[in-house]
Amino acid sequence: MFTLSKTEIFRGKNFNAVHNRGRSFANHALVILVVHDERYNGKVGFAAGKKLGGAVIRNRVRRLMREAYRLNKNSLRHDCGIILIGRKSIVTAKFKDVEKAFVDLCKRAKILKP
C-alpha cells in the first residue's frame, strides 16, 4: 500500500520557491508546477484557493489531488518538486476524472518514469 507521509509534503519557503520558479502545465481541472532540482527530492505541495468555495469544498479538492498523487507517485520521477493547484472544474469532478487529469499533466511535464 502506498502512503503519503508529512515529510513528502512542502511547507513554507520551499513551497514558495517551487511556486515562484516552477514551470507550469495546466488543463481543465489542475495546474501543475514542476521544478527539476535534486534538493526537492520528490516532494509535493497542494493548493486550493478561496475562489473554489468554502473550507469544506477546498478540503475535498485537496483530498482528491492528494489521492491522485498518492496512487501514482511510484511512477513519477524523484528528481523534481511538484505543486498541484486545483481549478474551478475540479469542485464537481469525480475522482477518476481528477486522476486522469493528473496523469495527463504528468505526461506533458515529462515527470513520469520511462
C-alpha positions in Angstrom: 0.0 0.0 0.0 1.3 3.5 -0.9 1.2 6.1 1.8 1.9 9.9 1.8 3.9 11.0 4.8 4.2 14.5 6.1 7.9 14.6 5.1 6.9 14.3 1.5 4.8 17.5 1.5 6.2 21.0 1.0 6.0 23.5 3.8 6.9 27.2 4.0 9.8 28.6 2.0 10.3 25.5 -0.2 6.6 25.7 -1.3 7.1 29.4 -2.2 10.4 28.7 -4.1 8.7 26.0 -6.2 5.7 28.2 -6.7 7.8 31.1 -8.0 10.4 29.1 -10.0 8.2 26.2 -11.3 7.3 25.6 -14.9 3.5 25.3 -15.2 1.3 22.9 -17.1 -2.5 23.2 -17.0 -5.7 21.5 -18.1 -9.3 22.0 -17.2 -9.0 20.6 -13.7 -5.5 21.1 -12.4 -2.4 23.2 -12.7 0.9 21.6 -12.0 4.1 23.5 -11.2 7.4 21.5 -11.7 10.9 22.3 -10.7 13.7 19.9 -11.8 16.0 20.1 -8.8 17.5 17.3 -6.7 17.0 19.4 -3.5 13.3 18.9 -3.6 13.7 15.1 -3.9 10.2 14.2 -5.0 8.3 16.5 -2.6 4.8 17.7 -3.4 2.5 20.5 -2.4 -1.2 21.0 -2.8 -3.1 24.3 -3.1 -6.8 25.2 -3.4 -7.7 28.8 -3.4 -10.7 30.6 -1.9 -12.2 31.1 -5.4 -13.1 27.4 -5.3 -15.5 27.8 -2.4 -15.7 27.3 1.3 -13.4 25.3 3.5 -15.3 22.0 3.0 -15.0 22.3 -0.8 -11.3 23.3 -0.6 -10.5 20.4 1.7 -12.3 18.0 -0.7 -10.3 19.4 -3.6 -7.0 18.9 -1.7 -8.1 15.3 -0.8 -8.8 14.5 -4.4 -5.4 15.8 -5.5 -3.6 14.0 -2.7 -5.2 10.7 -3.6 -4.4 11.1 -7.3 -0.8 11.8 -6.4 -0.6 9.0 -3.8 -1.8 6.4 -6.2 0.6 7.4 -9.0 3.7 8.6 -7.0 5.7 5.4 -7.7 5.5 6.1 -11.4 6.9 9.7 -11.0 10.5 10.8 -11.2 12.1 11.7 -7.8 14.4 14.5 -9.0 11.8 17.2 -9.0 9.4 19.2 -6.8 5.7 19.4 -7.7 2.9 21.6 -6.7 -0.7 20.8 -7.7 -3.3 23.6 -7.8 -7.0 22.9 -8.2 -9.2 24.8 -10.7 -12.9 25.5 -10.6 -14.0 22.4 -12.6 -12.4 20.1 -10.0 -15.1 21.1 -7.5 -17.7 19.0 -9.2 -15.4 16.3 -10.7 -15.3 12.7 -9.8 -12.0 11.1 -8.6 -11.4 9.2 -11.9 -11.5 12.5 -13.8 -9.1 14.1 -11.4 -6.7 11.2 -11.6 -6.9 11.2 -15.4 -6.2 14.9 -15.5 -3.2 14.4 -13.1 -1.7 11.7 -15.2 -2.2 13.7 -18.4 -0.3 16.7 -16.9 2.5 14.4 -15.7 2.9 13.1 -19.2 3.0 16.7 -20.6 5.5 17.8 -17.9 7.7 14.7 -18.6 7.9 13.6 -15.0 6.7 10.0 -15.5 9.4 7.4 -15.3 10.3 5.8 -18.6 
